Amino acid sequence: MDDGGRVAGDDADAVCRREHPRLVAALTAYTGDRDLAVELSQEALARALLHWREVQGMDAPGAWLHRVAMNLANSHFRRRRYERLALRRAAARVPASVDAPEPPLGGAVRTALAELPPRQREAVVLRYVLDLSVEQAAERMGCAAGTVRALTAQGTARLRRHPGLADLQEVLP
């Protein structure tokens, strides 16, 4: 092995097998999160394979891999920082007391809605809380009207079976 981490006759498999544990160790130390380190190392290896024709001709493919991995980690941290900033800015713009009307739902209904899968919950809320047509809901959800119908039917069926809503059976659509 030379100083660049290259062995004569290296192929993609050999480079990946050799560098993966080293990438995970370095990224774990850098990020403080082993799961994130594994994810980032896999992404770096995937990029190496995607560009293998160029990478295999490099003097130090291992060094290139580590640079890519560190760049990915830095991008991850930068995205998280911007997300936190955006959340703080959004929270600062929301007034302490919002005068929006409370949806006409009891606590049991809100709890049951929260337990629905996200797409079903969205369809039910758009259709029955916001009183949108199937077509309007489909447009907002970015899907076909038939998908809205199916999600709404599935969501309301789950709501009917929810134990906290047993007293409301005649009210549910």
C-alpha positions in Angstrom: 0.0 0.0 0.0 1.3 3.5 -0.8 0.8 6.7 1.2 -2.4 7.5 -0.7 -4.2 4.3 0.5 -3.9 2.7 -2.9 -2.9 -0.9 -3.6 -1.8 -2.0 -7.0 -4.7 -3.6 -8.8 -7.4 -2.1 -6.5 -10.9 -2.7 -7.7 -14.1 -1.1 -6.4 -14.8 -4.0 -4.1 -11.4 -4.0 -2.5 -11.5 -0.2 -2.0 -14.9 -0.3 -0.4 -14.1 -3.2 1.9 -10.9 -1.5 3.0 -12.2 2.0 3.4 -15.7 1.4 4.9 -14.5 0.6 8.5 -12.1 3.5 8.3 -14.8 5.9 7.1 -17.2 4.8 9.8 -14.6 5.2 12.5 -13.5 8.7 11.2 -17.1 9.9 10.7 -18.2 8.5 14.1 -15.4 10.5 15.7 -16.3 13.6 13.6 -20.1 13.5 14.0 -20.4 11.8 17.4 -23.2 9.6 15.9 -22.4 6.1 14.7 -25.7 5.7 12.8 -25.1 9.0 11.0 -21.5 7.9 10.3 -22.7 4.6 8.8 -25.2 6.5 6.6 -22.6 9.0 5.4 -20.0 6.4 4.7 -22.4 4.4 2.6 -23.3 7.6 0.7 -19.6 8.3 0.1 -19.0 4.7 -1.1 -22.0 4.9 -3.4 -20.6 8.1 -4.9 -17.3 6.4 -5.4 -19.0 3.6 -7.3 -21.0 6.0 -9.3 -17.8 7.7 -10.4 -15.6 4.6 -10.3 -14.0 5.3 -13.7 -12.5 8.5 -12.4 -11.9 7.3 -8.9 -10.0 4.2 -9.8 -7.5 6.4 -11.8 -6.7 8.6 -8.8 -3.5 8.4 -6.9 -5.4 8.2 -3.6 -9.0 6.9 -3.9 -9.1 6.4 -0.2 -8.3 10.1 0.4 -10.9 11.1 -2.1 -13.5 8.9 -0.3 -12.6 10.5 3.1 -12.9 14.0 1.6 -16.3 13.2 0.1 -17.4 11.7 3.5 -16.3 14.8 5.4 -18.1 17.0 2.9 -21.3 15.0 3.3 -21.0 15.4 7.1 -20.4 19.1 6.8 -23.5 19.4 4.5 -25.5 17.5 7.0 -24.5 19.8 9.8 -25.2 22.9 7.6 -28.7 21.6 6.7 -29.5 21.0 10.4 -28.3 24.5 11.3 -30.5 26.1 8.6 -33.4 23.9 9.7 -33.0 25.1 13.3 -32.8 28.7 12.1 -35.9 28.4 9.9 -37.8 26.9 12.8 -36.8 29.7 15.1 -37.7 32.3 12.6 -41.1 30.6 12.0 -41.8 30.4 15.7 -40.9 34.1 16.1 -43.5 35.0 13.4 -46.3 33.2 15.1 -48.2 35.4 17.5 -48.4 34.2 21.1 -52.2 33.8 20.8 -53.6 32.9 17.4 -57.2 34.0 16.9 -57.9 31.2 14.4 -61.0 29.3 15.3 -60.6 26.0 17.0 -61.7 23.2 14.7 -65.0 21.7 15.8 -63.4 18.6 17.1 -63.3 17.1 20.6 -60.1 15.8 22.2 -61.0 12.2 21.4 -61.4 13.0 17.7 -58.1 14.9 17.6 -56.4 12.0 19.3 -57.9 9.4 16.9 -56.9 11.6 13.9 -53.3 11.9 15.2 -53.1 8.1 15.2 -54.0 7.8 11.5 -51.2 7.4 8.9 -50.2 10.9 7.6 -51.8 10.6 4.2 -55.1 9.3 5.5 -55.1 12.0 8.2 -54.5 14.6 5.5 -57.3 13.4 3.3 -59.8 13.2 6.2 -58.9 16.7 7.4 -59.0 18.2 4.0 -62.4 16.6 3.2 -64.2 16.9 6.6 -62.5 19.6 8.6 -61.8 22.0 5.7 -64.8 20.8 3.8 -62.9 20.5 0.4 -64.3 18.6 -2.5 -62.5 15.4 -3.6 -60.9 17.3 -6.5 -59.8 20.2 -4.3 -58.2 17.8 -1.8 -56.5 15.9 -4.7 -55.0 19.1 -6.0 -53.7 20.0 -2.5 -52.3 16.6 -1.9 -50.8 16.3 -5.4 -52.6 13.0 -6.2 -55.5 11.6 -8.1 -59.1 12.1 -6.9 -59.4 8.3 -6.6 -56.5 8.3 -4.2 -58.2 10.9 -2.1 -61.4 8.8 -2.1 -59.5 5.7 -1.1 -57.5 7.5 1.7 -60.6 9.1 3.0 -62.5 5.8 3.1 -59.5 4.1 4.8 -59.2 6.9 7.3 -62.8 7.0 8.2 -63.0 3.3 8.5 -60.1 3.4 11.0 -61.8 6.2 12.9 -65.0 4.2 13.1 -63.0 1.3 14.7 -61.1 3.6 17.1 -62.1 2.7 20.7 -62.1 6.3 21.9 -64.8 7.2 19.4 -67.3 4.5 20.2 -69.8 7.1 21.4 -69.6 9.1 18.1 -70.4 6.3 15.6 -73.5 8.1 14.3 -71.6 11.4 13.8 -68.7 9.9 11.7 -69.2 10.1 7.9 
